[in-house]
């Protein structure tokens, strides 16, 4: 399961993890995440499930914050 993840986007890594194609450690290293709790939260916030986990409710405020961080805003005039 040890794939080269260089150049993979966040979505690519999370999809591979969700489908069981890569392990937790590989995903954490590629995404620079230091705790399993943070990895689980990252998966849930992005609408993904860790293998074997139940869905977790994510507050709309949290989703909005993540979108504002990962999606570029309008260019200032």
Secondary structure, DSSP 8 states (H G I E B T S, - for coil): -----TT--HHHHHHHHHTTSS-HHHHHHHHT---HHHHHHHHHHTT---TT-------HHHHHHHHHHHS------
